[in-house]
Structure formats: structure tokens, C-alpha cells
Amino acid sequence: MMKRNYQKELEGILEGILESPPSLLLHSCCAPCSSYVLEYLSQFFRITVLFYNPNMDSEEEFLLRSKEQIRLIEEMKTKNVVECVIVPYEAKAFYDVVKGLEKEPEGGRRCEKCFALRLRKTAEYAARNQFDWFTTTLTISPLKNAPLLNEIGEQMGKEYGVSFLPSDFKKKGGYLRSTQLSREYGLYRQDYCGCVFSKQTDREKGRNILSK
């Protein structure tokens, strides 16, 4: 099977967008990762950010990241207005779907279940509220499996009847730009993905990453 270039697919879709911007529901894992994506996609879409992250290891961490998300949206100048929806913290949803996978390595089946949980919620919300498209910021991370995320997103899009916007946001300097914007806005940059499992793994390896 030919390897897909999701960035090129995205660019093809954007070229077809005319003057009237369609609506996009953007699942965001954190403010730093959303920074470049908002800068890029707000040129073409009317964006609503959906902050749905039940994988956070504590409510304190969830509140910190959600407040930073709101602050970024309030401070960032974009061509089209960006709105934000914060889904209340519900850790049980995460622990239910990853039950039995606690010892899986980072990036394995546990992460796949987590991706599906968050993208399902996004697709469901997008369909219920009649958005034209939905997607996620998660592909901006060099540590995340972009083909898997796109596969899950497309599957959820078919299931809920809403178009999934393909992406590999780290391409063409996207990840680097997100780090620049994080510094520019003084954003809180976490050093672990978010869940209790990644907290131990990422910190043991001394990673300094931009979320998920």
C-alpha cells in the first residue's frame, strides 16, 4: 500500500476552500500544540476548539492546561474568530477504556484506545452540532503516530457522518513553529503527555515534549 502524505492531502483540501470559511471542530490536547494549528487553519476555517482530555493524570493538571488553552485563544490574533468548548474532566472515561492495558508501552495499544476515545467524542460533538469538518492537534507531535490518528479519525468520521480533515501538522516546520509560538505567548509546556503512565515514562527518559 502506498504511503499517504497527509500534509499534501490537507493542502489539496485547503486549496478548494473559497471565500466563505467552513466550520471546523478542532480537538486540542493542549495550548502549545494548538498554537501552530490555530495560526494555520484559522486562515481557512471558522474554528471551535474542543478541549476534551480525560486522560490527564489529575484535575489540577487538566485545569492548568484548559486555562492555558483559553488564554491562548483570547490572546492570539486570527483571521477568523476562534471559539472554545471545555468538556469537564472525566478521568473515569479514560481509565475505563485502558483497563487491562496499564503495562503497555507508551505509543502502544493503550494510546490507541486513548486516541479513539477523544476522537470519538470530537466526531460525535461535530455531528451533533453540524460542523463541516473535524480534526485533532495530536499529529503535531513527533512522538505521535500520525497515520494511526488519521485512520481513527476517518473511521469516526464515517461512523458519525462528518468529514475528517487529514493532517500531519508537524510537517513543513509545524512542530518547530509551535515551539516558537509557545515561547512567544509564554505557554505552559508540560514535560509529559498527560496521563499517569506517560508521566513516569516521559520523565524517566528526560523528554521535554509538547503534550498529547
C-alpha positions in Angstrom: 0.0 0.0 0.0 1.3 3.4 -1.0 2.3 5.6 2.0 -0.1 8.6 2.2 1.1 12.1 2.5 -1.5 13.6 4.9 0.0 17.1 4.7 -0.4 17.1 0.9 -3.9 15.9 1.2 -4.7 18.7 3.7 -3.2 21.3 1.3 -5.4 19.9 -1.5 -8.5 20.4 0.6 -7.4 23.9 1.7 -6.9 24.9 -2.0 -10.5 24.1 -2.6 -11.9 26.4 0.1 -13.3 29.6 -1.4 -14.2 32.8 0.3 -16.8 31.5 2.8 -14.9 29.6 5.5 -16.4 26.3 6.6 -16.7 25.3 10.2 -14.1 23.1 11.9 -14.2 21.4 15.3 -10.6 21.1 16.4 -9.8 18.6 19.2 -6.9 20.1 21.2 -4.7 18.3 23.6 -3.1 21.5 24.9 -2.4 25.1 24.1 1.2 24.6 22.8 0.2 22.0 20.3 -2.9 24.0 19.2 -0.9 27.2 18.7 0.5 26.5 15.2 -2.6 24.6 14.1 -4.8 27.6 15.0 -2.4 30.0 13.2 -2.5 27.8 10.1 -6.1 26.6 9.9 -7.9 29.8 11.1 -7.0 31.3 7.7 -9.4 28.9 6.1 -12.0 27.8 8.7 -14.2 29.1 11.5 -12.8 27.0 14.3 -14.2 25.8 17.6 -11.6 24.2 19.8 -12.9 21.2 21.7 -10.7 20.6 24.8 -11.6 17.0 25.7 -8.8 15.3 27.6 -10.0 12.8 30.2 -6.5 11.2 30.1 -5.0 13.9 32.3 -3.4 12.4 35.4 -5.1 14.9 37.8 -7.8 17.5 37.8 -5.2 20.2 38.7 -3.2 19.4 35.5 -6.4 19.4 33.5 -7.4 22.8 34.8 -4.0 24.2 34.2 -3.9 23.1 30.6 -7.5 24.1 29.9 -6.9 27.6 31.3 -3.8 28.0 29.1 -5.9 26.9 26.1 -8.5 29.6 26.8 -5.8 32.2 27.3 -4.1 31.4 24.0 -7.4 31.7 22.1 -8.1 35.1 23.8 -4.6 36.5 23.0 -3.9 35.1 19.6 -4.9 37.2 16.6 -6.6 35.1 13.9 -8.2 35.8 10.6 -11.4 34.1 11.6 -12.9 34.1 15.1 -11.9 31.0 17.2 -14.2 29.7 19.9 -13.6 27.2 22.7 -15.5 24.4 24.4 -14.1 22.8 27.5 -15.5 19.4 28.3 -15.4 18.8 32.1 -12.7 16.5 33.4 -13.9 12.9 33.5 -11.0 10.6 34.3 -13.2 7.5 34.6 -13.8 7.5 30.9 -10.1 7.2 30.2 -9.4 4.5 32.9 -12.4 2.5 31.6 -11.1 2.3 28.1 -7.5 1.5 29.0 -8.3 -1.1 31.7 -6.0 -4.1 31.3 -3.5 -2.1 29.2 -1.8 -0.3 32.1 1.5 -2.0 31.4 1.5 -1.4 27.7 4.5 0.6 26.4 4.0 4.3 25.5 2.7 4.5 22.0 1.1 1.1 22.1 -2.5 -0.2 22.4 -3.2 2.0 25.4 -2.5 5.1 23.4 -4.6 3.8 20.5 -7.6 3.4 22.9 -7.0 6.9 24.2 -6.9 8.4 20.7 -10.1 6.7 19.8 -11.8 7.9 22.9 -11.0 11.5 22.3 -11.7 11.4 18.5 -15.0 9.7 19.0 -16.1 12.4 21.4 -15.0 15.0 18.8 -16.8 13.3 15.9 -19.9 12.9 18.0 -19.9 16.6 19.0 -19.2 17.7 15.4 -22.1 15.7 14.1 -24.5 16.8 16.8 -23.6 20.5 16.2 -23.4 20.2 12.4 -19.8 21.1 11.8 -18.4 20.8 8.3 -15.2 19.2 9.4 -13.3 17.9 12.5 -9.7 17.1 13.3 -7.1 17.0 16.1 -3.9 18.7 17.0 -2.3 15.4 18.1 -0.5 14.9 14.8 1.8 17.8 15.5 3.8 15.8 18.0 6.8 13.9 16.7 6.0 11.2 19.3 2.5 10.5 18.0 1.6 8.1 15.2 0.0 10.4 12.5 -1.1 7.5 10.2 -2.9 5.8 13.1 -4.6 9.1 14.2 -5.8 9.8 10.6 -7.1 6.2 10.3 -9.0 6.5 13.6 -10.3 10.0 12.6 -11.5 8.8 9.2 -13.2 5.8 10.8 -15.0 8.1 13.3 -16.0 10.4 10.5 -17.7 7.7 8.6 -19.4 6.4 11.7 -20.8 9.8 12.6 -21.3 11.2 9.1 -18.9 14.2 9.4 -15.8 14.9 7.3 -12.4 14.3 9.0 -9.7 16.7 8.0 -6.4 14.7 7.4 -3.3 16.2 8.8 0.3 15.7 9.8 0.8 19.1 11.4 4.4 18.6 12.4 5.4 18.7 8.7 6.8 21.8 7.0 8.1 23.2 10.2 4.8 22.9 12.1 6.2 21.5 15.2 9.1 24.0 15.3 6.6 26.8 14.8 4.5 25.5 17.7 7.6 25.8 20.0 8.2 29.3 18.8 4.6 30.4 19.5 4.8 28.7 22.9 7.7 30.9 23.8 6.0 34.0 22.3 2.9 33.5 24.4 4.7 32.2 27.5 2.6 29.0 27.4 2.9 26.3 30.0 4.8 23.4 28.3 4.3 20.1 30.1 7.1 17.5 30.1 4.8 14.5 29.8 1.9 13.5 27.6 -0.7 13.9 30.2 -1.7 10.5 31.6 -0.2 8.9 34.7 1.5 6.3 32.6 3.2 8.8 30.3 4.3 10.9 33.3 6.5 8.1 34.5 7.8 7.1 31.1 8.5 10.6 29.7 10.1 11.9 32.8 12.3 8.8 33.2 13.6 9.4 29.7 14.1 13.1 30.3 11.9 14.1 27.5 10.9 17.8 27.0 7.9 17.4 24.8 4.8 19.3 23.7 2.0 17.2 25.1 -0.6 14.8 24.0 
